[in-house]
Amino acid sequence: MFIRNLMTTVLTVSLLTGMHLTPEATAVEQSAMRLWYNKPAPDSDAGWVNDSIPMGNGYMGVNVFGRTDSDRIQITENSLYDWGSDKGLKRRGLNNFAEVYIDFDHTKTSSYTRELDLNKGISTVNYEQGGVKYSREYFTSYPDKVMAIRLSASKAGTLSFTLRPTIPFLGTGKSGSVSAKGDTITLSGVMSYFNIKFEGQFKVIPKGGKMKASSGNDTITVSNADSAVILIAVGTNYKFDPQVFLTTAAADKLKGFPDPHAKVTGYLADAAAKSYEELLANHQADYTELYDRVSLDLGAAEPAIPTDELVDAYPAGASSRYLEELAFQFGRYMLICSSRAGTLPPHLQGIWNVYARPPWSSQYLHDTNVQMAYAPAFCANLPELFESYVGFFNVFVHRQRQYATQYIKQYNPAQLDKSRDNGWSGPFWTNPYNVTGKSPVAGFGTGSWIAQMFWDYYDYTRDESLLADTVYPVMYEQANFVSRFVKDVDGFLLADPSSSPEQKLRNTVGTTFDQQMFYENHHNTLTAAKILGRSDKRLDIYETQLPLLDPIQIGKSGQIKEFRQEEYYCDANKALDPHHRHASMMLGLYPGQLINDSTPAWLDAAKTTLTLRTRSSNIGWARAERIAMLARVHDGEEAYAYYKDLLEGNYMHNLFNDHRGDPLFQADANYGATAGVAEMLLQSQDHVVAPLPALPAAWSEGSYSGILARGNFEVSVQWSDGHASRLEVLSKAGGTLKLRYPNVAKAVIMTPEGKSVDFAAKGSDLIGIKTTKGQIVVVTDIPVCIPVIAPSNLKVDKDVKSQIELSWTGSADAASYNLYRAVGNAPDYELIASNIKGTDFVYKASDLKQIDQMTLKVAAVRADGRASDAGATVIR
């Protein structure tokens, strides 16, 4: 039931027969993943956001309504941008490029269906009218840079329609016209604020029948054809060039760049020179090579009800597993649509917008939204999609270098390099034309957070040429800025000024957000330098600064502090929101690597902090981010609860994320949900490949293939009754595979050909295997491990002089207990007592009077020597 991965079946045969299996034989048979509906999307903005089918190829975003009277295809082009003096949600920004109508006048239809097939990246519409079956097929091709639509009818000579492209929001700030000639309609104009010239071309290729262009109506009409193909290409005079961000005058930012006419004409001519079948084959080869890398099977059968009913039924639990699988793959689909090399990266709404004044102007926000968009690029096995952001960053960073010099001069002039070698500072927001200076809404840690995405790009691919040419320069320059910006405060190097994203205590000193991000980038830069054998002049400075960046402080509630002046949770300022959508003090847990299984005291503090933050926020992206954070602390049940909250409360009928119940579309939760589910199924933040680290009971049986771990290890897993029955790891770059799973050292570990694999074991749960590029490791017959029930309710009953009296609620599994302590902000625990037989203990130590704060933890130890994964903690 759970095996949809042909690789698994082939490997089983190979182990029995000794047949040689090459990596090329590991094909994936994807289950049917589709959105489908039995009615068209309403022709309205509400229909756009809730019901239309999104498509895209990086060059354009498309929303298809699938109507029978007059089909509506709305097109977005990410550089068609407006601006003005308004603020908030009233501000202008990304503009609706075109509204395209195909008039059929079919009003007496039956047997209607429309769908988006995620496996193929194709949308279709089918219905009957007057005894004729009509069908449409839509796809957006990245290799050919066009949208293609094929219209067909079951009877020859019965297809008639009128193609009618229009320019929305003409008037203030936008001018343009539409003209039809021969087989092509051209839509062109100017968005005046940035002097953006835009053009779209629409070519009609009928088979049979008659075609007529009407210059008066700006339409093309096809009558009595057998079938027809419509090709659409769009573009502007936007160019990836530092000039765009270095030029002050808005109207001059694109000065000298070529008119888009030749470019768009070339796109369309090249596509028209190919048959529809060739275009489709090109699209599917490109799309499926990306999409087919990952499959997920939670045991769901495809439901008989359409997707809108499936979404509405989810709160009651109907067909819930299928929607959970579908939402995971939909986030991958959206990233494939919206982030392609050579095109602008996804913004707050991805690549889709219908408005003149879109939510938050469809900007790029760097205090979580951009980072969340790219989270699934790495773990969900789509790393090359990050190239879209790399291209954008390499343009706007020129302005950020100017800002860096400005801010060092302003805030720490003694560290200013007068030759302007001051690195680059991080932006809060940007759009395709402007990048912001300092904002009190978020601290300078945004720059190091951007650099962390670059590090992930290397860490998941292990391409050293990529590290040398693309990644290391970004991280080194960011560390250069940070190293000059931080100041000595009581022996630590702290950000000043500093803000935690969107909390109301601003322009303070050394927020955890800034300090963690600075620490992560310094650490990653030094690691990269060692890999590359670099000896750049400031590396010694980074090495000296690293331990002084003080990234984690534990508060008296057992929490990771968000602000240095915080003692108990969220008491640093009355204006702080204890349930805030941002959990910026937790970024060292996720997406960072600072807090992991090798820092158990910090991991426990992270659990406490997430509990204190509560589930009260209804913001879609915040729920998505918490899925991943809770997965990182191995709380699969709570992570799953957030996933259910998201699907139940934020996903609309077309699976767009409703930001907060308006409906208000924001794409980051779609991307983030995919990354969060991947974290539940596989983790590697400590460079140990750990399958099923946060598996909820609801997913007791299932399988996945192709999820990516750091080190470029591609992992596939089958499990039953919550226990892995098979692990398969493809080493795509070679190197040592560290694999962690309960009792893995007692399993059968072989090659696909059935040969034993040498490994080194560290206890029963961790092994190391030296792999070569392309090697596959198969792990089977893993003995079931029953977790040890943890104790609870650890309390300090009495604390006098040099002893502490402790008690706790015992564990039914315990033969004895271990007691640990972590002093101050220590990342790890030290064992202070073992083989404790009762549920109380008097801890005596000569240094207790000198210790201002420590965390005490008790864990249960079973008779077989296995300790509980969790324990009870108390702050003293």
N, C-alpha and C positions, 0 to 999 in steps of 0.2 A: 504493500500500500504506500509505503513512504519512499520507495526507490524510484525516482524519476531520472536519476543520473546514470546514463549509460556507462560512465566510467566505473561505477561500483560493480555493475554486472560483469563487465569485461575483466576487472581485476579479480573478481571471484573465480572466473573461469581460469585466468592465468595462474592463480595460486594452485589450482587443482591440476592443471595440465603442464605447467612449466612454460607455457607459451610466452614469448617475449612481448612486452607491452611498451610501446614508445609513447612519449608525451602527446604526440599527434593523435593517438588513438583515444584520448580522453575526451571524447565528444560529450556534449551535454544535451540531453533531451529535455527541453523546457516544458513545464506544464503550461496550460492555457492561462495566460494572464491578460484579461481584457476588461475594459470598461464598456458597457453596452446599455442601450436605452430603447424603449419602444415608442418614443415620441421625440420630435425635434426640440431643440433648445428655444425658449421664448426669445423673441426679437426685442431685447431690451438690455440695459446694463445689468440688471439683475440676472437675466438669462446668460449673459457673458460670464459673470463671476461664478455662477452656481452650476451652470448646465453645459456650456460650450466645451468642446474638446480642444485641449491645447496641443499644439505641435510646434516644431521649430528646428532650425539647422544652424543656429548661431548667427547667420546673416539676417534672419527674420524670425519673429515669433508670430504664430498664427492661431486664431481661435475659430473653429469650425462649428456652425450652428446646425447644419444638416436639415435645413427646412425644405419643404416641397413646393410651397408657393413661390418663394424667392429665397434661395439659399443665401446665407450671409457668411462671409469670410473676412474676419477682422485681422489686419496685419500691423505688427509693431516692428519698428527698426530702432535699435537701441541708441543711435546717435542723434535721432531727430528730437532735439531738446529745446525747451523754452525756459525762460527764467524771468524773474521780476522781483518786486520789493515785498510781496506778500509773505506771510510766515505760516508755519505749521502745515496743516492739511489743506490750506487754501493756496499754497504756493504752486506756481506752475512748475513743470519739469518735463519728463518724457511725454511726448505727444503721440496720439494715435496717427499712424502713418496713412492707413487707407481702410475704407470700408468697401468691400467688393461684394456685389450682388450678382447672382445668377438666377434670372427670372424664368421659371418653368410654368407657373400658373397651374400646378397640379394641386387641386383642392379636394379631390374625392379619392383619397388613397386608402390602401389597406396593407396589412402585413408589413408594417413599417418597423425597421430596426436601423440603428446606427451604432457604431462601435469604434473603439480605439484598441487595436491589437498591439499590446506592448511587446510581444515576441517579435513582431515584424516592423514596428514603427509605422504602421499604416492605419488610416481611418477609413471607414466605409459607411455608406448609406444605401439601404435597399428598401424598395416598396413596390407596390403594384398600383396601377391606375389604368382603367379602361382595358383590362386584359393584357397589359404590357408590364413586364418587370423592368423597372429602372434601377440602375446601380451607379454609384459614384465611388471612386477610390482616390484618396488624397495622401500625399506624402511630401515631406520637406527634405530635400537632399543636400547634405553637406558637401559631398564631392562635386556635385554639379551646380551648387549655389542657387537652386531654384525650388519653387513649389510646383508640383505636378498634380493635375487633377484629370482623371479619366472618367468620362460620362458615357454610359452605354445603355442600350435598350434591348430587350429580348426579341423584338421584331424589327426587321430592317425598315428604315425610313420613318421611324416614329420618334426620333429624338429632335426636339426643338427647344431652343432657349435663347435668352439674351444676356450677354455679359455686360455688366454695368459697374465699373469701378468709380468710386467717389472719394473726394478729399474731405475728411471731417474737419470741423473747427476753423473753416476759412473765416478771415476777418482780422481782428486785432492780432498782429504779430505773425500771421500766416497767410500767404497768398499762393495761388496755383491754379492750374487748369488741367482739363482732361481732353485728349483728342484721339479720335479713332481714324485709322487709315489702313486699308487692306486687311491684313489678318492680325493687326496689332493695335492695342490701345496704350497710349502713353499718358501717364499721370506725372506731373512735375510741378515744382514750385519752390518757394523759399520760406524758411522759418527765420524771421528777421533778426531776433535778438543776437544770435551767434552767426547770422548770415549763412545758414545751412541750406545748401541747394539739395533738393531731394528729387528722386525720380523712381517710378515703378513702371514696368512694361508687362503687358499681358498679351500673350500670343495664343491664338485659337487655331487648332489644327483639326478640322473635321474630316470624317470619312463618310463620303456620300452627302447627298443633300445640297443645299445652297447656303452661302455665307454672304452677309452684307454688312459693311461698316457704315454707320450713320454719323457723319461729322456734326450734325446738328444736335443729336442726342448723346454723342460721345459714347456710343455703344457698338457692339458687334452682335448681330442676330444670326443664328444658325437655324435653318428650317429643314425638317424631314431628313435628318442625317441618320446614319447607322450608329455612329459613335463619334466622340470628339475628345481631344486632349487640350487642356489649357495649361500653359506654362507661365509662371510668374517670377520675375526677378526685380529686386529693389536695391537701392543704394543711395548714399549721400556723398558729399565731398569731404566727409570726415576722414582724417588720416592719423595713424599712430605716429605722432611727431611731437618732440618736446615743445615745439612752438605753441601747441595748443594750450599748455599749462604755463608757459613762460610769458606769453603775451597778455598784457593787462586789459586792453580794450576788447570787449566781447566780440564786436563785429569784425575784428582783425585776426581772430584766433585761427581761422581757416584761410586766411589770405594767401593766394597763390596756389592753393590746392586745386587739382583739376575738377572740372564739372563731372558729375557722375554719369552723364549720358553715355560716354564711350564704355565705361565699365559695365553698366547695366546692359547695354546693347550686346557687349561681348558675352556676358553670362547667358543671355537669352539665345544668342546665335549658336553658341557652343552646345547648349542643351538641345536646341531644335534640330541640330545636325544628327542627333541620336534618336533612335526609336524609343517609344515609351518603355518597351521591355528592357532596353539597355539602361535607361535612366533608373528604372525600378531595380534592376540587378545591381547597379552601382550603389544605390541607396541602401539596399538590404545587406550587401557585402560590408559596407562601412558600418551600418547600424548594428547588425547582429554580431560583428566581431567584438564590439564593446558590450552590448547587452547580454550576450550569451555566456559571458565569463562567470556569472554568478547565478545560481538557482537557490531557491528556498522552498522547502516542502514542510508544512506544519500539519499535514494530514488532511487538508480540507478538500472536499469535492467542490467542483465549480457549481455555484448555485444557479437555480433556474430563474431567479428573479433578476430584473435589471439592476444596474448599479445604484441608481437613486433609491430604490427600495432597499437594497442591501445596506446602504449607509444609514437610512432611517431605521432599519431593523437592528442595527448593531447594538444599541443600548440594551436591547432585550436578549442579546446573545445569539441571534439568528445568523448562521453562516459566518461566525466571527473569525474563524481561522483564515478563511479565504480573504476577507478584507484585510487582515493583518499581513498576509503574504502580498496582496495586491499593493497596499500602501508602501511596503518596503521596496518593491520593484518600481513603483511609480516615481519615487524619489530619484532612483537611478535614471529612469526615462527622462525626467525633467532636466537632469544635469546633462545628459547626452544632447538634449534639444537646445540647451541654453549656454553651453560653455565649450566652444570649439576654437582651436588655434586660429589666430588671425582675426578673430571677432571680439567684440567687447564682452566682458564677463557678465554673469548674471547679477542683477541688482536686487533691490528689495522684493520686486515682483518677478524676478527671474528674467524673462525676455518677453513678458506679456503685459500689455496695458491698453485700455480702451479709453482712458480719460484725458481731458486737457489738463487737469490738475490731479495727478495720480497721488496715492498715499505716499507721504514723505518724499514726493517728487521723483519716486523711483531712483533714489540715490544709492550709493554704496556706503553703508555704515560699517565702520571697522571696530565696533565695540562688541560684536558677536555675529552680526548678520552675514557679512562676507565670509567670515571664517566658518560659519555653519553651512553656508552654501557649498564650501569645498570639503567639508568633513567626509562625505561619502566618496569623494574622488579617490581617496587613498584606501580606506578599509574596504570599500565596495568595489575595488579593483578597476578603477577608471582613472589612474594617475595622470595620463597624458591630457586629460581634460583641464588640468590646472594650467596648461600652456596659455589658455585664454587670459587668465589673470596675469601671468608672467609678462605677456606682451603689453598689457595695460600698465602694470607697475613700472616697467622699464621706460615708459613715457612720463608718467607723473612724478617719478622719483627725482627728476631734475629740479622740480619746484621744491620738493621736500629737502633737498640739500641746501637750498637757499634758506628755508625755514630753520634748518638745524643750526646754521651759522647765526641766524637772528636770535635764536633762543639761548644758545650758549653765551652769546654776547650779553643777553638780557639777564640770564639767571645765574651764570657761573663764569663771568668774563675772564677769570684767571686761567681757565682751561681752554680759552679760545685759540684755535689755530688761525693765524692771520692770513694764511694762504688758502683758507676756506676748506681745509681738509677736516671737516667736522661731522662727517657721516650724513645720515638722513634721519629726519624725525618722522614719527608716525602721524598720519592724519586721523581725524575722527570720521568725517564724511568726505566723499568726493562724488563728482559726476563726470561725464565724459569731457567736460570743459574746464572745471575748476576743482581745486583741491584745497581744503580748508587749512587755516593755521590752527593755533592752539584753541582748544575748546575746554571750558571748565566741566563740560558734561562727562568727559573721560580723560584719564591721565595719559601720559606719554607712553604708557605700556602698549598702546595700540601698535606702535611700530614693531616692537619685539614680537607681538602676537602675529603680525604679518610675516615676520621673518620665520616664525615657527612653522607656518604653512610651507615655506620653502624647504625647511629642514625635513618636514614630513615627506615632501616630494622626493627628496633623496632617500630618506630612511626606508620608505616602502619600495623603492626601486633598486637601491644600491648601485646606481650608475655613477661611477667616479668622475666621468667626464662631465656629467650633469652637475655633480657637486662642485667641481673645479670652476666650471664656466658660468653657471647660473646661480647656484645656491650659496656657495661660500662668500662671494662678493657682497651679496645682499645682507647676510648675517654679520659679516665683518664690519661693514659700514654702519649698520645699526648699532653694533656694540661700540663702535667708535663714538657715536653720538652719546649713547648712554654713559660711557666711561667719562665723558667730559661733563655731562649734565648732573650726575649724582653728587651729593655733598656729604661731608662728614658730619653726622649728627650722633653724638654720644658713642662714637666708635664704630658706627655703621654707616654705610654709603646709601643715602636715601634720596628718593625723588622729591624735589621741592621746586615748584608746586606739584601737587599730586591729587588726583580725584579717582574715585571708584565709579565706574560707568553708571550714570543716571541716578545715583543716590544724591541726596540733597546736601550732604556735607562735602563741600568742594574747596579746591585750592588749599588742601591741607598738606601734610608731609608723610611720605612713605606708605601710601596705601598698599595693601597686600596685592591688589591688582598690578600695580606698577612693579613692585619688588619681585613678584613671582615671574612676571614676563621678562624683566631684565635678567633675572637669574637663569631662566630657561635659555635665553639667547646667548648669554655669555658662555654657558656650559656647552651648548650646541656648537658655537663658533670654535671653541677650544677643541672639542672632539673632532670637528671637521678638519681643523688645522693639522691635527695629529695624523688623521687618515691620509691627508694630501702631502704631508711632510713640509708644511709651510712654516716659515719663520718670520712672518710679518712683524713690523716694529712694535705694534701695540699689543701683541699677544701676551707678553709678560705682564702688562698692566691688567688685562682681563683676568689673568690667572690670579694676580694679587687681589683684585677686587671681588672675585667670585664669592668667597666665604663671608664677605662683609655686606652682601646685598640682602641678607636676613629675610628670606622669602616667606617664612612661616612663623607666626606667633600664636600660641594657644591661650585662649581666654579662660576666665574662671567658670564659664559654663561648659567647659570642655570643647568649645568651638574654635575653629580657625578664625581669627580676627579678620574683619574687613578693614578696620582702621586701627592704627597703633594706639590711639587714645581709648579704644574700647577695652573694657574689663569684662563685664558680663555681656552676653549676646546683645548686640545692637544698642548698647547704652551710650555710644559716643556722642549722640546728638538726638534731641527729641524729634527732629524732623525725619529721622531715618525710618525706612519702611522695613520692618522685620520679615515681611513676606514678599519682598521685592522680587520682580520678575528676573532681574539679573542676580546671579550668584557669583560675582566676579572674584571673590576671595577663593573660589574653588577651581580656578583655571589651571592650577598646578596639578589637580586631579584629572581634569578633562577640559580641554584637549591636550594639556601638557603631560609631562612624564615625571614630574618632580615627586608626586605622591603616588606610591604604588605598593606592591606587596613586600618590597624590601624596606619600606618605611611604615611599619604597622601602627606606630603611635599616631602618626599623621593620618593614616587611613581611618583610624577610629575617630579622630577629631573631625574628619570629613563626614563620616556617618552622622555624627552628632549635629554638625552644621546643617546638613541636608534635612534632618528631622526638624530642626528649629525653623528652617525656612518655610516649611509646610507645603501642602498641595493646594493652597488657596488661590494662587494665580490662575486665571483662565487664558493667559496669553499663549498662543500656539507655539511660538519658537521656544518659550521658556519651558513648556512641558517637554518639548523635543530634547532640549539640552539636558534636562533632569533625567530623562531616560538613560542617556549615556553616563552621566555622573553617578547615578545609582548603580548602573551596571559595573562601574569601576570599583565601587565598594562592595560588589558581589551581592547586592540585594536585588535578586531577580524578581521577587514578588512586587516590590515597590516600583521597580523600573517598568514592569508590565502594567501596573496600575496607572502610571503616567501615560503609557502608550494607549491604553484604553481611554483615558481621559481625553487624549488628543483626538483619537478617531471618533469618539462619541460627541465631543464638544466643539471641535474645530474643523473637521473635514466636511467639505461641501459635496454636492452630488457628483461633481466632476473631479473630486479629490483635491481640489485646491484647498489650501489652508486658510480658514477664516481666522484672521489674526486675533479677534477678541469678541466675536459675536455680532458684528455690525450689519451685514457681512463686509469684511474688509480684507481683501486678499493680500497675503504676504507669503512669499515662497520659501523663506528660510526654514520653516517648520517641516515642509515637505522634504527638503534635503536632510534636515537634522534628524527626522524620524528614522530615515534609512540608516544613518550613521549610528543612531542609538540602538537600533535592533542589531546591527552588526556587532556593536560592543557587547551586547548580551550574549552573542554567539561565539565571539572570539576576541581575545585581547593580546596585546604584545607591548604595552607601554614600557615595561622593564626589560624589553628585548628577550622575553621568554614567551613562546607561543603557547597560549592557554585557551584551549577550546572549552566551550560551554561554561564560562565563568559566572554567568548570572541567568541560568535557565529557570523560568517560572514553571510551576506545576502544571499550568494550562498547556504548556508545550511539552508534554511528557514524551511524545514521540515525534520524530521528524528527521529531516536531513537537510544539509546544505552543501553546496560545492562552490569553490572559487573565491571565498572571502580571503582578503589579503592581510598578511601580518607584516610587521616591521622585519626587515631583512629580506623582503621579497619572497616570502614563503606563502604559497597558495594552499589554502587548507579546505578540506572537505570532510564532513562528519556525518555519521548516522548515529541515531540514539533511540532507545526504547526504554520506557519506564524511567525516564530521566537520566539514563546511564548510556554513555557512549559505547556502541558496539563496534565501531570502526572509525579510525582516524586515518586520513590520507594527507600527506604533505608533499607538495611539489616544491623543490628548492630551485627557484628561477634564477638565482644569482650565485649559488654555492654558499659556502661558509658554514659555521657551526649552528646547527638547529638545537636550541634548548626548548624542550617540550615539557609542559607541566599539566598533569591531569592525575587525579587520585588513582594510585596503584599502577601507573603507567609503566613503572620499572618491572612489574610482574607480568606484563603483557607479552604477546607474540609480536615481534618487530621484524619485518621482512621487506625485501624488495618486491616489486610486482611479479618478478620471475620466481618468487618463492625462496630466495636466498636470505639467510639470516643477516641482520644488520648489527654491526658492533656499536655499542653505546656505553657511555659512562653514566652511572646512576648516582644521584645525591639523595639518599633516602628512597622512599617508595614512590614519591610523587613527581620527581624531576629527573629527566635524562638529557644527555647531550650527545649529539650525533654529528660527526664531521661529514658534510655533504659536498657533492660536486654539482655544478650547474646542470639542471635538467633531471637530477635524481629524484625519484619518488620513494617515499617511505610509507609503508602500510602498517598500521597498528591494529591488532585484533585481540580478541580473548582477554580483554582487560577485566581483572577481577572487580566485582562490584564493591564499592566502598560505601559503608553506611556512615554518614557524618555523626560526629559526637555532639550530643545535645549540650549546649553551653549553659553555664550557670547564669543567674540574673540577680539584679537588685543588690549589687555590692554597695555596702554602706560603711562609713566611718562612724563607729559607735562612740569612740573616745579617742581623743588626741591630746596627750599630755607628755611633756618633757621629751624623751627620746623614744617613745613608743606610740604606736597607733593600734587601736583595737578595731578589727574589721569583722564583718559578717556578710553572708550572702545566701541567696536561695539556691539550693543544690541542684545538681543535674542527676537524672535517673541513670545516666550512663557512667557516672564518675566512679572510678576506683580511688582516685585521688585528685588533688588540685595543684596547679602551679600559680604562683603569685609573681607579678612583674611590676616594674615601675619605669616611668619615663620622666626624667627630671626636666622641668622648664619646657623648652620648645624642642626637646630631643625627638628625632624622627623614629627612633627604635626603642624597644623596651629592653630592660635588663632583667634577667631572672633573679629574684631575691629569695624565693622559697619554693621548694618542690616537695612532692609526696605528702601534701597536707591531706589528712584523712577526714577531718570534719568540715563544717561550713562556717567556721570562725577561726580567726588567727590573730595573734598579737605580733605585730611587726616592730622589731626594735632595730634601730640604726643610729650610730653616733652622729651622723651628719644631718639628721632630720631638722634640727634647729636652724641650720644654715640654708635649708631649701625653702625658697619662697613659695613654689608651686610645683606639684608633680601629679602625674596621672598614675593611678594604681589600677591594675587589671588582674582578674582571676579567670583562669581557664580550666576546664574539666579535662582529665586524662582518663581514658578508658583502660581496662585491664590489658588490652593488646598494645598499649603504649601510644595510641593515636590521641592527640589532643583536639579539643574543639577548635574549629576555625575561628569562631567568634568567642567573645568573652564578655564579662561584665566589667565596666569601668567606673571609676569615681575620681573626681578632682579633689585633691587635698592641697 
